[in-house]
Amino acid sequence: MVLLKDAERRTTSVQWPIEVDDRLDLLVRVAADEGIPVSRAQMLSALVAAASLDQGNPADIARRYLRTREGELARSTPAEDLPVVKYRGRRRAQPPQPEPA
């Protein structure tokens, strides 16, 4: 019996807002704080696998995302100290910081 996490893979390329990417990192850190070491890819897979297919639910999720304003996710970040997660492989390039005026 093969676990889903070990099944045949498909590579995807996802472009999304930085705030969403930061939220994914936060979810990985929350799981690590609970003793579950999970990669970003595994967390994304877990979220998609857990999503309900009940009629209307995917549409409600998409509608809520499409109406979310920039900064709303960042404001909902918990203040607790979470563990730092070390990622395997290359680190993502950090976006350039604006120069002070």
N, C-alpha and C positions, 0 to 999 in steps of 0.2 A: 504494500500500500504506500503510495507516494503522497507526502503532505503537499498541500497546495503551494506552500512557500517554496517547495523544491521542484515544482512542475515546470514544464517547458516554458520558456520565457519569450517575450516580445519586447523589443526596445521601442520606447516612445520618446518624443521630444515635446516637452511642455514649456510653454512660455506663459508666465503669469506675473501678477504684480508682486513686487518685493515684499509687501506686507503679508501676502498669502504665503510666500516662501518662508518668511520669518515665523509665521504661525505653524507651518509644518515642523520647523526646528523645535518650536515650543512643545508641540505634541510629542515629538520624540523624547524630549527632555522630561516631560510629565510621565511618560511610560517608563523611562529609566529610573525616575524617582520611585516608582512602584516596583522596581526590580525586574522590569521587562526590557532587556536590551533589544532594540529594534532599529533597523536602518530607516532612512527616509523612504526608500522604495517600498520596504515592507509596511511602513505606516500608511503610505498612499494606497497600497494594495489592500490593507486591512480596512481602510475607510470605504473603498469602493465595494469590497466584498460584503461589508456590513450594511450598506445602503439598502433601504427597503425598496422593493419593486411595486409596492402598493400603488394603485392608480392615484395620480395626483401628487404623491410624495416627491418623486424626482422633479416634477415641475415646480413644486413649492420651494424646494431647495434652490433650484436655479433662479427662480424669481427673487428669493431673498438675497442671493449672491449678487444678482444684477442690480439690485437696489441699494446694496451696501456702499456707503460713502467711504472715501479714503480716510484713514485714521481710525475708523470704528473698530477694526480688529486690534490695533495697537492699544487702544484705550481699554480693551477688555482683557489685557494680559494680566495674569495673576501676579501678585507682588512677592509670592513666596520664593525662597531660594531654591532653585532647581539644579540638579547636577549638570556639569558640563559634559557633553557627549563628544567623544572623539570619533570623527568619521574616517573611514578607510578611503584610500584613493586621493586624487587631487582635490585641493580645496577650490571652491568657486572663487572667481575673481570678485573682489569687492567693488561696488560701483564707485566712480570717482566722487569725492566729496566737493561740494561747492566751495569756492574760495571766499573768505570773509571780505566783506565790502570795506 
